[in-house]
Amino acid sequence: MTLNEYISSVKDKRICVIGIGVSNKPLIDKLLSEGCDVTVCDKRSAAELGEDFTRLLSLGAKFSLGESYLDNLDYDIVFRTPGLMPFDEHLTNAAANGAVVTSEMEVFFKLCPCRIIAVTGSDGKTTTTTIISELLKAQGFTVHLGGNIGHPLLCEVDEMLPSDFAVLELSSFQLHSMECKPNVAVITNISPNHLDKHKDYQDYIDAKSAIFAQQDSGDRLVLNSENEYSSYYAGKAKSKLLYFSSVTKPENGVYCENGVVYRVHDRKREKLMSADEIKLPGTHNLENYMAAFAASDGYVTDDVCVKVAKEFSGVEHRLEQVRIKDGVTFINDSIGTSPSRTAAGLHALKTKPILIAGGYDKHIPFDSLGDEICQYTKALFLTGATSEKIAYAVKASRYYTEDFKIFIIDDFKETVLAAADYAKDGDIVLLSPACAAFDKFKNFMERGKYFKQIVMEQ
């Protein structure tokens, strides 16, 4: 079925789209342009929506806005925004009353004519997804990169060919209760995340399993040998299993031993490259590459894998060097929205940085991060809603000494400037918040861009 055929099949339906966000805007426009009956639900007011409200109103949209925007979801089809979980009572009531509750991404899976490689995990999703895309493009394939990485693909589906690849980053929000069947699924790792949204940690773990739940023996699932939940997923999977590891030697997959990366099939290994040839620093990026090599196995040659690894310089907001000023290096790792991600960034640096951390509270424990900060940073500057919680975790660490400096400053700009003023020639100032950005910013990209702006204006 093509997109136009799908839209024709729902023209006589009452359609609700929840959230005027990145993933839903093209969908809303397309449905309205085809004459569908569309009601847009958003917590914001018409004034807050501004130009989006005016534009969509002119296209014929109806609206349910404000605090009660989810009341009376009496529709035939409901497209949820990723941030609204399927177990929300408004959605469950709508489904009980006969509504089809779906999402832009779920419909994309039903309509996509090309092969799909999908990536999820707690950390490393975006980098791994991007590396897979770069590998396939370097091999000569046409690649459609999207999903949680920021680009919705549904409205482009009719332009795709069976010979193409769609490479998707998928969050637990998108995956929760979703039916999907990628040709290749990758789970980079699992650690506590988004516990402010999920029912509990097990709900988060199980949400990720949707990425492979519909796969069969003709599909592939790539897992991290060193993650404690990989055996749980492997026990549920029907697909062919490949593993990546920096410690053990899987029967099939990619692993690193003594600084050499090997590809292995049925325990027969072949050297792929030396780990120190990978341009992106850090063990976590080595793991991202090994996951990508396993995911693209059979599609991309070894020579292309090596070439991309030597040349690809990374993704914005991920250990991104912003500038060196007066001997101080400023690094933007705004993607560090969890303690484990920030810890990985600290381990990737060869010099202990002055760390800027803190942000929106996702109800994740910071105990282990306290140990990491004490051992691997020079000083700590905290800002945002979690400042006191992180400071408490640091002071409770067995590695904490009273010589370790902790500064708590509410204003983000003042925090960055204070950290820069504290730094001396040879120091690194690292933004890696270990938290989401929602207490002060729209998302981690906006936070990272503001950090870079402040640094460049010094």
Backbone torsions as a table, in degrees:
resi	resn	phi	psi	omega
1	MET	NA	134.4	176.1
2	THR	-86.0	169.8	177.8
3	LEU	-63.4	-42.2	-179.6
4	ASN	-64.3	-36.2	177.3
5	GLU	-67.6	-39.0	177.8
6	TYR	-62.4	-46.5	-178.9
7	ILE	-63.7	-37.3	176.5
8	SER	-61.7	-33.9	-177.9
9	SER	-74.0	-15.4	-178.3
10	VAL	-115.0	8.1	-176.6
11	LYS	-62.6	-28.3	-179.6
12	ASP	-92.6	10.5	-179.0
13	LYS	-100.2	153.0	171.9
14	ARG	-89.3	117.1	-170.7
15	ILE	-111.2	135.6	175.1
16	CYS	-119.2	133.2	174.8
17	VAL	-118.7	119.5	-176.7
18	ILE	-95.1	117.8	175.8
19	GLY	95.9	118.6	175.5
20	ILE	-94.4	72.7	-178.7
21	GLY	-114.8	-172.8	-175.9
22	VAL	-56.5	-45.1	-173.8
23	SER	-72.7	-26.3	-173.1
24	ASN	-100.8	-17.7	-176.5
25	LYS	-58.1	-50.5	179.5
26	PRO	-61.9	-35.4	179.0
27	LEU	-63.7	-46.8	179.3
28	ILE	-59.5	-46.7	179.8
29	ASP	-58.9	-43.8	-177.7
30	LYS	-65.8	-46.2	-180.0
31	LEU	-61.0	-43.6	179.9
32	LEU	-66.7	-39.4	-179.0
33	SER	-65.3	-23.4	179.0
34	GLU	-95.0	6.8	174.8
35	GLY	82.4	20.9	179.4
36	CYS	-76.8	155.2	177.0
37	ASP	-85.2	102.3	-171.7
38	VAL	-121.9	126.6	170.8
39	THR	-110.5	128.6	-179.7
40	VAL	-101.6	125.5	179.8
41	CYS	-109.3	128.8	-179.7
42	ASP	-151.8	142.5	-178.4
43	LYS	-68.8	-22.7	-179.1
44	ARG	-77.9	158.3	177.5
45	SER	-83.4	170.7	177.8
46	ALA	-60.3	-39.2	179.3
47	ALA	-65.0	-40.0	-179.7
48	GLU	-69.3	-33.5	178.3
49	LEU	-74.0	-27.6	174.4
50	GLY	57.2	-120.9	-175.0
51	GLU	-61.3	-34.5	179.2
52	ASP	-61.9	-41.6	178.9
53	PHE	-64.0	-48.2	-178.4
54	THR	-60.1	-45.2	-177.6
55	ARG	-65.4	-47.6	-177.7
56	LEU	-68.7	-34.4	175.8
57	LEU	-60.7	-41.4	-179.9
58	SER	-67.1	-24.2	179.3
59	LEU	-87.1	-4.9	176.2
60	GLY	105.3	10.4	-179.3
61	ALA	-71.1	147.1	167.7
62	LYS	-99.3	164.0	-174.0
63	PHE	-137.7	147.2	166.8
64	SER	-132.5	106.9	-169.8
65	LEU	-122.9	163.5	175.4
66	GLY	90.5	-170.1	-174.0
67	GLU	-59.7	-29.7	-178.2
68	SER	-98.3	24.9	-172.2
69	TYR	-62.9	-20.5	-178.6
70	LEU	-98.8	-1.2	178.4
71	ASP	-69.8	143.6	175.0
72	ASN	60.4	54.7	176.7
73	LEU	-78.9	68.8	-177.8
74	ASP	-96.8	82.6	-176.9
75	TYR	-138.9	165.7	177.2
76	ASP	-83.4	-37.8	-179.3
77	ILE	-131.8	132.1	178.0
78	VAL	-122.7	117.9	173.0
79	PHE	-93.9	114.5	-179.2
80	ARG	-87.3	153.9	171.0
81	THR	-81.1	148.1	-177.2
82	PRO	-55.3	-32.1	-176.4
83	GLY	-74.8	-10.0	177.9
84	LEU	-101.0	111.0	-172.3
85	MET	-71.4	147.6	-176.8
86	PRO	-61.6	-21.6	-179.9
87	PHE	-86.3	3.2	173.5
88	ASP	-56.9	135.8	-173.1
89	GLU	-61.2	-29.9	178.3
90	HIS	-65.7	-38.8	179.5
91	LEU	-74.1	-41.1	179.8
92	THR	-66.0	-36.0	176.3
93	ASN	-66.5	-40.9	178.8
94	ALA	-62.3	-42.6	179.1
95	ALA	-65.1	-40.1	179.0
96	ALA	-63.1	-27.9	179.3
97	ASN	-90.4	9.3	173.2
98	GLY	105.1	-2.4	-179.3
99	ALA	-73.2	145.7	170.1
100	VAL	-88.9	112.8	179.7
101	VAL	-96.1	119.1	-175.1
102	THR	-142.0	-164.5	179.0
103	SER	-152.7	164.2	177.1
104	GLU	-55.4	-42.5	-177.1
105	MET	-70.6	-39.0	-179.6
106	GLU	-63.9	-40.7	177.5
107	VAL	-68.0	-36.3	177.0
108	PHE	-57.5	-45.1	179.8
109	PHE	-59.6	-36.5	-178.8
110	LYS	-70.6	-29.3	-173.5
111	LEU	-102.4	-19.5	-172.2
112	CYS	-61.3	125.8	-177.7
113	PRO	-89.6	-8.6	-174.2
114	CYS	-110.3	174.7	179.3
115	ARG	-68.8	144.5	-176.6
116	ILE	-121.9	129.8	169.2
117	ILE	-113.9	121.3	-174.8
118	ALA	-120.2	138.5	-174.9
119	VAL	-125.2	133.4	171.1
120	THR	-139.2	179.7	-177.5
121	GLY	144.9	172.5	179.1
122	SER	-82.1	-36.7	179.9
123	ASP	-135.5	152.0	173.4
124	GLY	84.4	3.7	-176.7
125	LYS	-60.0	-52.0	-173.6
126	THR	-65.7	-44.4	-179.8
127	THR	-64.7	-44.5	179.4
128	THR	-63.1	-44.3	177.8
129	THR	-59.4	-44.6	-178.6
130	THR	-66.5	-41.4	178.5
131	ILE	-61.0	-44.6	177.7
132	ILE	-58.2	-44.3	177.8
133	SER	-60.2	-44.5	-180.0
134	GLU	-64.3	-40.0	178.9
135	LEU	-61.7	-47.3	-178.2
136	LEU	-66.7	-40.5	177.8
137	LYS	-63.6	-42.0	179.2
138	ALA	-64.5	-26.8	177.2
139	GLN	-79.1	-12.1	176.7
140	GLY	107.3	4.2	179.2
141	PHE	-82.1	153.1	168.2
142	THR	-83.9	125.9	-173.0
143	VAL	-121.2	135.6	176.4
144	HIS	-112.7	107.8	-174.7
145	LEU	-98.3	125.9	-177.5
146	GLY	-167.8	-160.4	-175.8
147	GLY	91.7	-139.8	-177.8
148	ASN	-64.3	-13.4	179.1
149	ILE	-70.2	-9.1	171.0
150	GLY	117.9	1.8	-178.1
151	HIS	-128.5	109.6	177.7
152	PRO	-72.2	141.9	-172.3
153	LEU	-113.8	-11.6	-172.8
154	LEU	-53.9	-45.4	-175.2
155	CYS	-74.8	-2.6	176.8
156	GLU	-107.3	4.1	-170.1
157	VAL	-63.6	-32.0	-178.4
158	ASP	-72.6	-11.6	177.4
159	GLU	-90.2	-6.5	-175.3
160	MET	-87.1	147.3	179.2
161	LEU	-111.0	154.7	178.6
162	PRO	-57.7	-25.1	-179.3
163	SER	-81.9	-7.0	-179.0
164	ASP	-82.3	175.6	171.4
165	PHE	-126.3	137.4	165.7
166	ALA	-103.5	124.8	179.6
167	VAL	-114.7	119.2	-169.7
168	LEU	-121.0	136.0	164.8
169	GLU	-96.1	128.2	-177.2
170	LEU	-124.2	129.9	178.2
171	SER	-89.4	167.1	175.4
172	SER	-63.4	-29.8	178.1
173	PHE	-64.5	-44.7	179.8
174	GLN	-68.5	-39.7	-173.7
175	LEU	-76.2	-27.2	-173.1
176	HIS	-54.4	116.5	177.0
177	SER	67.7	12.3	-177.8
178	MET	-90.7	141.6	171.9
179	GLU	-92.7	122.0	178.7
180	CYS	-152.4	154.3	-177.9
181	LYS	-143.2	77.2	176.2
182	PRO	-71.5	152.9	175.2
183	ASN	-67.2	-36.7	177.0
184	VAL	-131.4	129.2	175.8
185	ALA	-117.8	140.6	179.7
186	VAL	-128.3	130.3	170.6
187	ILE	-116.7	108.3	-172.6
188	THR	-68.0	-42.9	-178.5
189	ASN	-178.4	166.3	177.0
190	ILE	-134.6	127.8	172.6
191	SER	-149.3	163.3	-175.6
192	PRO	-55.0	128.7	-179.9
193	ASN	-160.5	151.4	174.8
194	HIS	54.5	34.2	-178.9
195	LEU	-74.0	-6.4	172.9
196	ASP	-77.0	-17.8	-176.8
197	LYS	-107.2	-38.6	-177.4
198	HIS	-80.7	158.1	178.6
199	LYS	-59.5	-42.4	177.9
200	ASP	-165.9	-177.6	-177.4
201	TYR	-63.5	-37.8	179.8
202	GLN	-64.2	-36.7	177.5
203	ASP	-62.2	-39.7	176.9
204	TYR	-64.0	-46.1	179.9
205	ILE	-60.3	-45.6	-177.6
206	ASP	-70.9	-31.2	177.6
207	ALA	-59.1	-38.5	-179.5
208	LYS	-64.1	-29.1	-176.0
209	SER	-68.3	-14.9	177.5
210	ALA	-62.0	-21.0	-177.1
211	ILE	-66.8	-23.5	179.9
212	PHE	-123.7	-2.6	-172.3
213	ALA	-59.2	-31.9	-178.2
214	GLN	-95.5	-0.9	-179.1
215	GLN	-70.1	159.3	174.1
216	ASP	-127.3	-169.8	-173.5
217	SER	-65.2	-16.9	177.8
218	GLY	-84.8	-4.7	-179.6
219	ASP	-104.2	175.9	-174.9
220	ARG	-130.9	137.9	174.4
221	LEU	-122.8	124.8	-179.2
222	VAL	-105.3	124.6	-176.8
223	LEU	-126.1	157.5	177.9
224	ASN	-89.7	113.2	-177.0
225	SER	-57.1	-29.5	-173.2
226	GLU	-90.8	-3.3	179.9
227	ASN	-88.3	135.8	-172.4
228	GLU	-66.2	-17.8	-177.9
229	TYR	-96.9	-3.2	-178.3
230	SER	-63.9	-37.5	178.8
231	SER	-66.2	-33.6	176.7
232	TYR	-62.5	-45.8	179.1
233	TYR	-68.4	-42.5	-179.1
234	ALA	-59.3	-37.1	179.8
235	GLY	-67.0	-20.7	-179.0
236	LYS	-98.8	-13.6	-171.1
237	ALA	-83.2	144.6	173.0
238	LYS	-104.9	-8.8	-176.2
239	SER	-84.1	169.6	176.1
240	LYS	-70.3	133.2	-175.6
241	LEU	-99.7	130.9	169.7
242	LEU	-124.4	146.2	-178.7
243	TYR	-124.3	154.7	168.3
244	PHE	-124.6	147.3	-173.8
245	SER	-160.3	145.8	171.4
246	SER	-107.0	8.1	-177.4
247	VAL	-126.9	-52.2	-175.7
248	THR	-102.3	174.1	-179.6
249	LYS	-115.2	100.7	179.7
250	PRO	-72.7	159.9	176.5
251	GLU	-70.0	-34.9	179.1
252	ASN	-138.8	130.9	178.9
253	GLY	140.5	-141.6	-176.7
254	VAL	-140.0	136.4	177.1
255	TYR	-145.9	165.3	179.4
256	CYS	-120.5	131.6	177.7
257	GLU	-139.0	126.0	179.1
258	ASN	52.9	40.7	176.0
259	GLY	78.6	10.6	179.3
260	VAL	-119.8	133.3	178.2
261	VAL	-94.4	127.4	-179.5
262	TYR	-117.9	145.8	167.4
263	ARG	-101.8	135.4	-175.4
264	VAL	-131.7	133.2	174.9
265	HIS	-126.2	123.3	-179.3
266	ASP	48.0	46.7	177.5
267	ARG	68.9	3.1	176.5
268	LYS	-95.7	117.0	-172.9
269	ARG	-103.6	152.4	173.2
270	GLU	-135.6	135.3	179.2
271	LYS	-65.1	132.7	176.9
272	LEU	-99.6	-51.4	-179.2
273	MET	-172.2	169.0	172.5
274	SER	-83.0	138.6	-177.4
275	ALA	-61.1	-33.0	-177.4
276	ASP	-74.4	-3.4	174.5
277	GLU	-82.4	-14.2	179.9
278	ILE	-71.9	126.4	-173.8
279	LYS	-68.5	-36.4	-178.3
280	LEU	-74.9	132.4	-176.1
281	PRO	-80.8	156.7	169.9
282	GLY	101.2	147.5	177.8
283	THR	-61.7	-35.7	-179.2
284	HIS	-63.6	-34.0	177.8
285	ASN	-75.8	-30.9	171.0
286	LEU	-59.4	-43.5	178.8
287	GLU	-66.4	-38.3	176.7
288	ASN	-60.0	-42.4	179.1
289	TYR	-66.8	-42.1	179.9
290	MET	-63.5	-39.1	175.8
291	ALA	-61.7	-43.1	-179.7
292	ALA	-67.3	-39.2	177.7
293	PHE	-62.7	-40.5	178.8
294	ALA	-67.8	-40.8	-179.4
295	ALA	-64.7	-35.6	-176.0
296	SER	-96.3	5.7	-179.6
297	ASP	-57.3	128.1	-178.3
298	GLY	93.5	-18.1	177.5
299	TYR	-103.4	-30.1	-173.6
300	VAL	-125.3	134.1	-178.9
301	THR	-74.0	161.1	178.5
302	ASP	-61.0	-40.2	-178.9
303	ASP	-60.7	-40.4	179.0
304	VAL	-68.9	-39.4	177.4
305	CYS	-57.4	-46.8	-178.8
306	VAL	-64.8	-43.7	-178.2
307	LYS	-61.0	-46.0	-179.2
308	VAL	-65.8	-43.1	-178.7
309	ALA	-62.2	-33.5	-180.0
310	LYS	-76.7	-24.1	-169.8
311	GLU	-111.1	-29.0	-173.4
312	PHE	-69.5	126.2	-172.2
313	SER	-97.7	0.9	173.6
314	GLY	107.4	-178.0	-175.5
315	VAL	-112.7	144.9	179.9
316	GLU	-55.5	143.1	178.0
317	HIS	75.5	12.1	179.5
318	ARG	-123.2	96.3	-174.5
319	LEU	45.4	46.3	-177.3
320	GLU	-88.5	118.1	177.4
321	GLN	-72.4	121.4	-176.1
322	VAL	-88.6	-51.4	177.8
323	ARG	-168.8	165.6	169.9
324	ILE	-117.4	120.3	-178.5
325	LYS	-131.0	124.8	-179.1
326	ASP	53.7	36.5	177.9
327	GLY	82.4	0.2	-179.8
328	VAL	-102.2	128.0	179.1
329	THR	-95.3	128.2	179.5
330	PHE	-107.0	125.8	-176.5
331	ILE	-123.8	130.9	-179.2
332	ASN	-101.4	110.0	175.3
333	ASP	-124.4	50.5	-176.4
334	SER	-62.3	-20.7	176.7
335	ILE	-64.4	-14.7	179.2
336	GLY	-68.7	78.8	-175.5
337	THR	-102.5	9.7	176.8
338	SER	-142.4	155.8	178.5
339	PRO	-56.5	-40.6	-178.4
340	SER	-66.3	-34.8	179.7
341	ARG	-70.3	-41.5	177.2
342	THR	-63.8	-41.5	177.8
343	ALA	-59.8	-41.0	178.4
344	ALA	-62.2	-39.8	177.7
345	GLY	-64.2	-40.9	178.7
346	LEU	-62.4	-40.3	-179.3
347	HIS	-70.6	-23.5	-178.6
348	ALA	-76.9	-19.4	-177.3
349	LEU	-89.9	143.4	-178.5
350	LYS	-88.6	-12.9	178.0
351	THR	-121.0	137.4	177.5
352	LYS	-62.6	123.6	-177.5
353	PRO	-90.4	165.1	163.7
354	ILE	-85.7	115.3	-170.2
355	LEU	-97.1	133.8	170.1
356	ILE	-106.2	120.7	-175.8
357	ALA	-140.5	172.4	178.5
358	GLY	110.1	152.3	179.6
359	GLY	168.4	-147.4	-177.4
360	TYR	-66.2	142.5	-176.6
361	ASP	-91.0	110.8	176.8
362	LYS	-95.9	11.4	178.6
363	HIS	63.2	36.8	176.3
364	ILE	-100.1	137.2	178.5
365	PRO	-68.3	144.4	-179.3
366	PHE	-108.5	12.0	-175.4
367	ASP	-55.3	-52.4	-177.5
368	SER	-67.8	-32.3	178.4
369	LEU	-65.1	-34.5	177.5
370	GLY	-57.5	-42.5	177.0
371	ASP	-63.2	-43.9	-178.1
372	GLU	-63.0	-43.1	-179.0
373	ILE	-64.0	-43.9	-179.4
374	CYS	-62.9	-36.7	-175.7
375	GLN	-85.4	-30.7	-167.3
376	TYR	-123.2	13.5	174.1
377	THR	-129.4	159.9	-178.8
378	LYS	-90.7	-34.2	179.0
379	ALA	-162.4	163.4	-175.0
380	LEU	-130.5	126.2	174.4
381	PHE	-114.1	121.8	-175.4
382	LEU	-112.9	142.1	177.0
383	THR	-149.4	150.0	176.5
384	GLY	100.4	-177.4	-169.8
385	ALA	-64.6	-26.6	-175.5
386	THR	-98.1	9.1	-174.7
387	SER	-54.1	-49.7	-176.6
388	GLU	-67.1	-37.1	179.9
389	LYS	-65.1	-42.3	179.1
390	ILE	-68.3	-41.8	178.6
391	ALA	-59.9	-40.7	179.1
392	TYR	-63.2	-43.1	-179.9
393	ALA	-63.6	-38.2	179.0
394	VAL	-66.3	-46.2	-178.0
395	LYS	-69.5	-22.1	178.1
396	ALA	-85.7	-8.2	-178.0
397	SER	-69.0	144.8	177.5
398	ARG	-67.8	-15.5	-179.5
399	TYR	-94.1	-3.5	-175.6
400	TYR	-74.0	138.2	170.4
401	THR	-129.1	158.1	-177.2
402	GLU	-69.7	-11.7	176.1
403	ASP	-73.4	-20.8	-177.4
404	PHE	-73.2	126.6	-174.6
405	LYS	-90.2	128.9	175.0
406	ILE	-125.4	126.5	179.1
407	PHE	-120.3	131.4	177.3
408	ILE	-116.0	118.7	-177.4
409	ILE	-132.9	127.7	-174.1
410	ASP	-69.5	-45.7	-175.0
411	ASP	-76.1	131.1	-175.7
412	PHE	-64.4	-46.8	-178.4
413	LYS	-62.5	-44.0	178.9
414	GLU	-61.8	-33.9	178.2
415	THR	-64.8	-46.5	-179.7
416	VAL	-63.3	-44.4	-179.3
417	LEU	-65.8	-37.7	179.0
418	ALA	-66.3	-40.2	177.8
419	ALA	-65.0	-39.7	178.3
420	ALA	-65.3	-39.6	179.8
421	ASP	-68.5	-32.3	-179.9
422	TYR	-71.8	-30.2	-174.4
423	ALA	-70.3	150.0	177.2
424	LYS	-120.8	169.6	178.9
425	ASP	-50.3	127.0	179.9
426	GLY	97.2	-10.2	-178.9
427	ASP	-81.7	162.6	171.9
428	ILE	-117.6	131.9	170.4
429	VAL	-105.8	116.2	-173.8
430	LEU	-115.3	121.9	168.7
431	LEU	-90.0	109.6	175.4
432	SER	-148.8	86.0	-161.7
433	PRO	-69.7	-20.3	-176.0
434	ALA	65.6	11.8	-176.2
435	CYS	-146.9	157.9	171.1
436	ALA	-67.4	169.3	-172.3
437	ALA	-100.4	-0.4	-165.3
438	PHE	-66.3	-13.3	178.7
439	ASP	-71.6	-26.5	-177.8
440	LYS	-130.5	-18.9	-173.3
441	PHE	-133.2	164.8	178.6
442	LYS	-68.7	-38.3	-179.0
443	ASN	-164.1	178.7	-177.3
444	PHE	-68.7	-27.2	178.1
445	MET	-65.0	-45.2	178.8
446	GLU	-62.4	-40.9	177.8
447	ARG	-62.1	-45.8	-179.8
448	GLY	-63.4	-40.9	179.6
449	LYS	-65.0	-38.5	179.1
450	TYR	-67.9	-39.8	175.3
451	PHE	-57.6	-46.6	-179.7
452	LYS	-63.9	-38.2	178.1
453	GLN	-62.3	-45.4	179.5
454	ILE	-61.0	-45.1	-178.8
455	VAL	-63.5	-42.5	-176.9
456	MET	-73.2	-22.4	-179.7
457	GLU	-86.8	-4.5	-178.7
458	GLN	-60.5	NA	NA
